[in-house]
Amino acid sequence: MNKVRCAIYTRKSSEEGLEQDFNSLHAQREACAAYILSQASEGWSLLPDEYDDGGLSGGTLERPALQRLLDDIGAGKIDIVVVYKVDRLTRSLLDFARLVETMDKAEVSFVSVTQSFNTTNSMGRLTLNMLLSFAQFEREVTAERIRDKIAASKAKGMWMGGNPPLGYRPEGRSLAIVEDHAELIRDLFSRYLEIGNVRLLKQQLDDEDLMVPERFASTGRRMGGVPFTRGQIYKILSNSIYTGRIEHKGEVYDGQHDAIVNDELWDAVQATLKSNRQGERTSANARSPSLLAGRVFDAESEPLVASHACKGMTRYRYYVSRSLQHKEEAPNKGWRVPAHELEKTVCEGIVRELRQPLALVDKLGSEHSPHKINVLLRQASTLADQVAKRQRMPVRQLVDRVCVQRDGIVIDMLASELASNLGLDNASDGPTTVTIAVPASLRRSGRAMKLLLGDGISAATPEPQQHLVRLILRAKILWQEMLEKNLTPSAIAREHGISSSRASRLIRLNFLAPDIIGAIASGTQPAALDAQGLLDLHDLPLEWSAQKQLLNIN
């Protein structure tokens, strides 16, 4: 008779009762051991190793004992896994399928003592899948109830646990003020309002050797006793809990706890934080300053925040939708406009207006003396030269708002600043802004947006688009490999793990005209041409001239 090696797995979700001499894990093991003993006539024998997970949820496979069990299964040390109930192993149908697949590969069976299931037959698999579906449903319903309860409790202003913010301590379902710490919180708010800069505030705190007060979490973990960080300061200054409110998923409710900071101080600090959050740098020697920071908006009046990304030693600047920056939107929904292209387009639009100063005078509603016309022309020319060089001071003085739309850019210039720079008197009944419309359009290219002028030409300096270059290189690699190994497109697709359709479309790119390949390599291809456009060329003409005409490449 062949010996059948049996391993028992036990699990308990909570730690409650585990300190007892005989707990739930022991009870599960005893029942499983008795079942194995009853099958001794079939050659079943219990392995000495114990696989017990106490205080761990069945919603994850990251459990120490379960991982040891899987390792032993992979090593061929186990023939049958015995559990008290199916949900002791897992409550997730997807995880259960993975476990069964792992056991099948190792030719290991799975038995539930109280439910008499065995995965070696099809009926056992069907019943187990049904049972786990209900177990997973129960788990998800329980999680929904917990979430709903937390939301309802927070709507009533209740504190739902966790580490309390500095300045408070837990008191039932509310918070009580720790006066010593509360004084420090008020001091931080007042100091920031006076200094207006988190970096300088941190520097001041460091100079005074002011530390985060030492506290202890409910688990006994020590917190504080270290210098303040800029992130901590930002979090404190923007935490509405200090106003006696509770925030949950973007909604703010009146809390049951007392406020540490009054509304007047809170509003003043938030206004200062908001004005500093646009990424504006006022230093004259700031590296690659964002010329239009705080002045760029999209068609829905959402701010486009100045941001940047670094690739190697190169720094790329963008104006990014705030919702995208905070990951509230999918990457293909937010706006990510290259800063250089936008600033260049805006400055060129202003320069064109300044080159026609008499038309500007009419828009301003100002009067000018004929004998001062030369002065007006000279000052307009000087201002136009400064803007053309993208000098920070005149541009930021003139531009009040830039609205980026899919079919154009609208620039609002401050009438008073424009009149002052041109040496004109600002008409009392004149407009507050002078609006310029620049024909342009936005096209998505990868994750970023490309800015096209009215004639379809990119506003950017030609630069190879890496996703297009990589596409062409991949097409050439597939083509070369197909020729060397004498493979069909279907075979090359299987070898590279892609669909036959994609393989065929990639291989087709090898027949592009050299001029088209050269334009892509130099970045001079039409800005509207992207990777999808290349792959969708189902009716690619064989004649190179027809290809160039199709893709609008000269």
C-alpha positions in Angstrom: 0.0 0.0 0.0 1.3 3.4 -1.0 1.9 5.9 1.8 -0.2 9.1 1.4 1.4 12.1 3.1 -1.1 14.5 4.6 -0.6 18.1 5.8 -3.1 20.0 7.9 -3.6 23.8 7.3 -5.5 25.9 9.9 -6.4 29.6 10.0 -8.2 32.0 12.3 -9.0 35.6 11.2 -8.7 37.3 14.5 -6.1 37.0 17.3 -8.9 36.8 19.9 -8.6 33.6 22.0 -5.3 32.5 20.5 -3.6 32.9 23.9 -5.8 30.1 25.3 -4.3 26.6 25.9 -6.9 25.1 23.5 -8.0 27.6 20.8 -9.7 27.4 17.4 -6.5 26.4 15.6 -6.1 23.4 18.0 -9.8 22.4 17.4 -9.4 22.6 13.6 -6.2 20.5 13.8 -7.7 17.9 16.1 -10.7 17.4 13.7 -8.5 17.1 10.6 -6.1 14.7 12.4 -9.1 12.5 13.4 -10.2 12.5 9.7 -6.8 11.5 8.5 -6.7 8.7 11.1 -10.0 7.4 9.8 -8.4 7.0 6.4 -5.5 5.0 7.7 -6.7 2.0 5.7 -6.1 4.0 2.5 -2.5 4.7 3.5 -3.1 8.2 4.8 -0.5 9.5 7.4 -0.2 12.9 9.1 3.0 14.8 8.5 4.6 16.3 11.7 4.9 19.9 10.3 2.2 22.3 11.4 0.9 25.0 9.1 -1.1 27.4 11.4 -1.9 31.1 10.5 -3.4 32.9 13.5 -4.9 36.4 13.3 -4.7 36.5 9.5 -7.4 37.2 6.9 -8.4 34.7 4.3 -8.6 37.5 1.7 -4.9 37.3 0.9 -2.4 34.6 0.1 0.4 36.4 1.9 0.4 34.3 5.0 3.6 32.7 6.4 2.2 29.2 7.1 0.4 29.1 3.8 3.5 30.1 1.9 5.5 27.4 3.7 2.8 24.9 2.7 3.0 26.0 -0.9 6.8 25.7 -0.8 6.5 22.1 0.5 3.9 21.3 -2.1 6.3 22.5 -4.8 9.1 20.4 -3.3 7.0 17.3 -3.5 6.7 16.7 0.3 2.9 16.6 0.4 0.2 14.4 -1.3 -3.0 15.8 0.3 -3.8 19.1 2.0 -6.5 18.7 4.7 -8.5 21.7 6.0 -11.4 22.0 8.4 -13.5 24.2 6.0 -12.8 25.5 2.6 -12.8 29.1 3.7 -9.9 28.4 6.1 -7.7 28.1 3.0 -9.0 31.2 1.2 -12.1 33.3 0.8 -11.2 34.5 -2.6 -12.5 32.6 -5.7 -9.5 33.8 -7.8 -7.0 32.9 -5.1 -8.7 29.5 -4.7 -8.3 28.9 -8.5 -4.6 29.7 -8.2 -4.1 27.3 -5.3 -6.0 24.5 -7.0 -3.8 25.1 -10.1 -0.7 24.9 -8.0 -1.9 21.7 -6.4 -2.8 20.2 -9.7 0.7 20.8 -11.1 2.2 19.1 -8.1 -0.5 16.3 -8.2 -1.7 17.2 -4.7 -5.3 16.7 -3.7 -7.4 18.9 -1.4 -9.8 17.7 1.2 -12.3 19.6 3.4 -13.2 17.6 6.5 -16.6 19.1 7.4 -17.7 19.5 3.8 -16.4 16.2 2.4 -15.0 17.7 -0.8 -12.1 16.3 -2.8 -10.7 18.2 -5.8 -9.7 14.9 -7.5 -13.1 14.7 -9.1 -15.1 17.1 -11.2 -18.2 17.2 -8.9 -16.0 18.2 -6.0 -14.5 21.1 -8.1 -17.9 22.3 -9.1 -19.3 22.3 -5.5 -16.1 23.9 -4.1 -16.3 26.8 -6.7 -20.0 27.4 -5.8 -19.1 27.4 -2.1 -16.2 29.8 -2.5 -18.4 32.1 -4.6 -20.7 32.5 -1.6 -17.8 32.8 0.8 -16.4 35.6 -1.3 -19.8 37.3 -1.6 -20.1 37.2 2.2 -16.7 38.8 2.5 -17.5 41.6 0.0 -20.9 42.3 1.6 -19.2 42.5 5.0 -16.6 44.9 3.7 -19.3 47.1 2.1 -21.2 47.2 5.4 -18.0 48.3 7.2 -17.4 51.0 4.7 -20.9 52.3 4.9 -20.8 52.3 8.7 -17.5 54.3 8.7 -19.0 56.8 6.2 -22.2 57.2 8.2 -20.2 57.6 11.5 -17.9 60.2 10.0 -20.9 62.1 8.6 -22.0 62.4 12.3 -18.6 63.8 13.1 -17.3 60.7 14.9 -13.6 59.7 15.2 -13.3 56.2 13.7 -9.9 55.3 15.1 -6.3 55.3 13.8 -3.4 57.4 15.1 -4.9 60.8 16.2 -3.3 63.9 14.7 -0.8 65.9 16.8 -2.7 68.0 19.3 -5.4 65.4 20.1 -5.9 62.1 21.9 -8.7 59.6 21.4 -11.7 59.8 23.7 -14.2 57.2 22.8 -15.6 58.1 19.4 -14.3 61.6 19.6 -11.0 63.5 20.2 -9.9 65.4 23.2 -7.4 68.3 23.0 -3.9 67.9 24.4 -3.3 71.5 25.3 0.5 71.5 25.2 0.5 70.1 21.7 -2.4 72.3 20.7 -0.4 75.4 21.5 2.3 74.1 19.2 -0.2 73.6 16.4 -1.6 77.2 16.8 2.0 78.4 16.8 2.8 76.6 13.5 -0.3 78.1 11.8 0.6 81.6 13.1 4.2 81.3 12.1 3.4 80.1 8.6 0.9 83.0 8.1 3.7 85.4 9.1 6.5 83.7 7.0 4.4 82.5 4.1 6.8 79.7 3.2 7.0 76.1 4.5 10.8 75.8 3.7 11.6 78.9 5.7 9.3 77.8 8.5 11.1 74.4 8.8 14.4 76.3 8.8 13.2 78.4 11.7 12.0 75.4 13.6 15.3 73.7 13.1 17.2 76.8 14.2 15.2 76.7 17.5 15.8 72.9 17.8 12.0 72.5 18.0 11.1 68.8 17.8 7.9 66.9 17.1 6.4 66.0 20.5 6.9 62.4 21.5 3.8 60.3 21.6 2.9 56.6 21.6 0.5 54.9 19.3 -2.2 52.5 20.6 0.1 49.6 19.6 2.9 51.0 21.7 4.9 52.3 18.8 6.9 55.5 19.7 6.2 58.5 17.5 7.9 62.0 17.4 11.1 63.1 19.1 12.5 64.1 15.7 12.7 67.4 13.8 9.7 68.5 11.8 9.8 67.6 8.0 8.3 69.8 5.3 5.8 67.1 4.5 4.6 67.0 8.2 4.2 70.8 8.2 2.2 70.7 5.0 0.0 67.9 6.4 -0.7 69.8 9.6 -1.4 73.1 7.9 -3.9 71.5 5.5 -5.6 69.1 8.0 -9.2 70.4 8.5 -9.6 68.3 11.6 -7.9 71.2 13.5 -11.0 73.3 12.7 -13.3 70.8 14.5 -14.3 69.0 11.3 -14.0 65.5 10.0 -13.1 64.8 6.3 -14.1 61.6 4.4 -13.6 61.0 0.7 -13.6 64.7 -0.1 -16.6 65.6 2.0 -16.2 67.7 5.2 -18.5 67.3 8.2 -18.8 69.0 11.5 -17.0 66.9 14.1 -17.8 66.1 17.7 -14.4 67.4 18.9 -13.3 70.9 19.7 -11.3 73.0 17.2 -7.7 74.0 17.9 -7.6 76.6 15.1 -10.3 79.2 14.5 -11.8 79.6 11.0 -10.3 83.0 10.4 -6.7 81.7 10.9 -7.5 78.5 8.9 -8.9 80.4 5.9 -5.9 82.8 5.8 -3.4 79.9 5.9 -5.3 78.0 3.2 -5.3 81.0 0.9 -1.5 81.4 1.4 -1.0 77.7 0.7 -3.1 77.9 -2.4 -1.2 80.8 -3.8 2.1 79.0 -3.2 0.9 75.7 -4.6 1.0 76.7 -8.2 4.7 76.0 -8.4 5.7 79.7 -9.0 9.3 80.5 -8.4 10.1 84.1 -7.8 13.9 83.8 -7.7 15.5 85.6 -10.6 18.1 82.8 -11.1 15.6 79.9 -10.7 16.6 77.0 -12.9 14.1 76.7 -15.9 11.4 78.8 -14.2 7.8 78.2 -15.2 7.0 81.5 -17.0 3.2 81.1 -16.7 2.9 79.3 -13.4 -0.4 80.1 -11.7 -1.8 81.7 -14.8 -2.7 78.6 -17.0 -6.2 77.1 -17.0 -8.0 74.6 -19.2 -11.4 75.1 -20.9 -13.2 74.1 -17.7 -11.2 76.7 -15.7 -9.2 73.9 -13.9 -5.7 75.1 -13.1 -2.8 73.6 -15.0 0.0 73.3 -12.4 3.6 73.8 -13.3 5.4 70.5 -13.0 8.5 68.7 -14.4 10.0 65.3 -15.1 13.7 64.3 -15.4 15.1 61.8 -17.8 18.8 61.3 -17.2 20.3 64.8 -17.0 17.5 66.4 -19.0 14.6 68.2 -17.2 11.3 68.4 -19.1 8.7 71.0 -17.9 4.9 70.7 -18.2 1.7 72.3 -17.3 -0.4 69.5 -15.8 -4.1 69.2 -14.8 -4.4 69.3 -11.1 -6.7 66.2 -11.2 -4.1 64.3 -13.1 -1.3 65.4 -10.7 -3.4 64.0 -7.8 -4.3 60.8 -9.8 -8.0 61.6 -9.7 -8.3 61.0 -13.4 -7.0 58.3 -15.8 -3.7 59.3 -17.5 -5.4 59.7 -20.9 -8.0 62.2 -19.5 -5.9 64.8 -17.9 -3.9 67.5 -19.7 -0.1 67.4 -19.7 1.0 70.3 -22.0 4.8 70.8 -22.7 5.7 74.1 -21.0 8.3 75.2 -23.6 5.7 74.9 -26.5 3.0 76.7 -24.6 5.2 79.6 -23.4 6.7 80.0 -26.9 3.2 80.2 -28.4 1.9 82.6 -25.8 4.9 85.0 -26.1 4.7 84.9 -29.9 1.0 85.8 -29.8 1.8 88.8 -27.5 4.7 89.9 -29.7 2.4 89.9 -32.8 0.0 92.3 -31.0 2.8 94.5 -29.8 4.1 94.9 -33.3 0.8 96.6 -34.1 0.7 99.2 -31.2 -1.9 101.4 -32.8 -4.4 98.6 -32.9 -3.6 97.9 -29.2 -4.3 101.6 -28.4 -7.8 101.2 -29.9 -8.4 98.0 -27.8 -7.4 99.8 -24.7 -9.7 102.7 -25.4 -6.8 105.1 -24.7 -6.0 108.4 -26.4 -2.5 109.2 -27.8 -1.1 112.4 -29.2 0.2 112.3 -32.8 3.5 113.9 -31.7 4.1 111.0 -29.3 3.6 108.3 -31.9 7.3 107.6 -32.2 7.6 107.2 -28.4 4.7 104.7 -28.5 6.3 102.7 -31.4 9.7 102.7 -29.6 8.2 101.5 -26.3 6.1 98.9 -28.0 9.1 97.6 -29.9 11.2 97.4 -26.7 8.5 95.5 -24.9 8.0 93.2 -27.8 11.8 92.4 -27.8 11.6 91.6 -24.0 8.6 89.3 -24.4 10.2 87.6 -27.5 13.2 86.8 -25.2 10.7 85.5 -22.6 12.0 87.8 -19.9 10.1 86.8 -16.8 9.2 90.2 -15.4 7.4 91.8 -18.4 5.6 88.6 -19.3 4.2 88.0 -15.8 3.2 91.6 -15.5 1.3 91.5 -18.7 -0.4 88.1 -18.6 -3.4 87.7 -16.4 -4.7 84.4 -17.6 -4.0 81.8 -20.3 -6.9 79.5 -21.2 -5.8 76.4 -23.2 -8.5 74.9 -25.3 -8.4 72.1 -27.9 -9.0 74.5 -30.8 -7.0 77.5 -29.6 -5.3 79.5 -26.8 -6.9 82.6 -25.3 -4.6 85.1 -23.6 -5.9 87.8 -21.3 -3.5 90.7 -20.8 -4.0 93.2 -18.0 -5.0 96.5 -19.6 -3.5 98.6 -16.9 -0.1 97.0 -17.1 -0.2 97.1 -20.9 -1.0 100.8 -20.9 1.6 101.6 -18.3 4.4 99.8 -20.3 3.3 101.6 -23.5 3.3 105.0 -21.7 -0.4 105.4 -22.1 -3.1 106.6 -19.7 -5.5 103.8 -18.8 -9.0 104.8 -19.8 -11.4 104.8 -16.9 -14.1 103.3 -19.0 -11.8 101.0 -20.8 -11.6 97.2 -20.5 -9.7 95.5 -17.6 -8.2 93.0 -20.0 -7.1 92.8 -23.6 -7.8 89.4 -25.1 -5.7 87.6 -27.7 -6.8 84.4 -29.5 -4.1 82.2 -30.9 -5.3 79.5 -33.4 -3.8 76.2 -32.1 -4.9 72.7 -31.3 -3.9 70.0 -28.9 -3.1 66.4 -30.1 -2.2 63.6 -27.8 1.2 62.0 -28.4 1.9 59.3 -25.8 1.1 60.7 -22.3 1.8 64.3 -23.2 -0.2 66.7 -25.5 1.4 68.2 -28.6 0.6 71.8 -29.4 -0.1 72.5 -33.0 -0.4 76.0 -34.5 -3.2 77.0 -36.8 -1.3 75.7 -39.9 -0.8 72.3 -38.3 2.9 72.9 -37.6 4.1 71.8 -34.2 5.0 74.7 -31.8 8.0 72.7 -30.5 11.5 72.4 -31.8 11.8 69.2 -33.8 12.6 66.3 -31.4 12.4 62.6 -32.1 9.4 60.9 -30.5 10.8 57.9 -28.7 7.6 55.9 -28.9 7.6 56.2 -32.7 11.3 55.4 -33.0 10.9 52.3 -30.7 8.0 51.2 -32.9 10.1 51.3 -36.1 13.0 49.5 -34.4 10.7 46.8 -33.2 9.3 46.4 -36.6 12.8 45.9 -38.1 13.8 43.4 -35.4 10.7 41.3 -36.1 11.3 41.4 -39.9 15.0 40.5 -39.6 14.2 37.6 -37.2 11.4 36.3 -39.5 13.8 36.3 -42.5 16.6 34.6 -40.6 14.4 31.9 -39.0 12.1 31.5 -42.1 9.0 32.1 -39.9 5.5 33.2 -40.8 3.9 36.3 -39.2 1.8 33.9 -37.1 4.9 32.0 -35.9 6.8 35.2 -35.1 3.7 36.5 -33.1 3.6 33.3 -31.0 7.3 33.6 -30.3 7.0 37.2 -29.1 3.7 36.7 -27.3 1.7 39.2 -29.4 -1.3 38.8 -31.6 -1.0 37.8 -35.3 -2.7 41.1 -36.2 -0.2 43.2 -34.3 2.7 41.2 -35.7 1.4 41.8 -39.3 0.9 45.5 -38.7 4.5 45.9 -37.3 6.1 44.0 -40.1 4.2 46.2 -42.6 6.2 49.2 -41.3 9.3 47.8 -42.9 8.0 48.9 -46.3 7.8 52.6 -45.3 9.6 55.1 -47.5 13.1 56.1 -46.4 12.0 59.7 -46.2 9.3 58.7 -43.7 11.7 56.8 -41.6 14.1 59.7 -41.7 11.4 62.2 -40.7 10.5 60.0 -37.7 14.2 59.7 -36.7 14.7 63.4 -36.8 11.3 64.3 -35.2 10.1 66.3 -38.3 7.1 64.1 -39.0 3.7 65.7 -38.7 2.8 66.3 -35.1 -0.5 64.5 -35.5 1.2 61.2 -36.5 1.4 58.8 -33.6 2.1 55.1 -33.1 -1.6 54.2 -33.5 -1.7 56.1 -36.8 1.3 54.1 -38.1 -0.1 50.8 -37.0 -3.5 51.5 -38.6 -2.1 52.0 -42.1 -4.0 49.0 -43.5 -3.9 50.2 -47.1 -0.3 51.3 -47.2 0.6 52.1 -50.8 3.7 50.4 -52.2 4.9 53.6 -54.0 7.0 55.8 -51.7 5.6 59.0 -53.2 2.0 57.9 -52.4 3.1 56.9 -48.9 4.6 60.4 -48.3 1.4 62.0 -49.7 -0.7 59.9 -47.5 1.2 60.9 -44.3 1.7 64.5 -45.4 5.5 64.3 -45.4 7.4 66.3 -47.9 
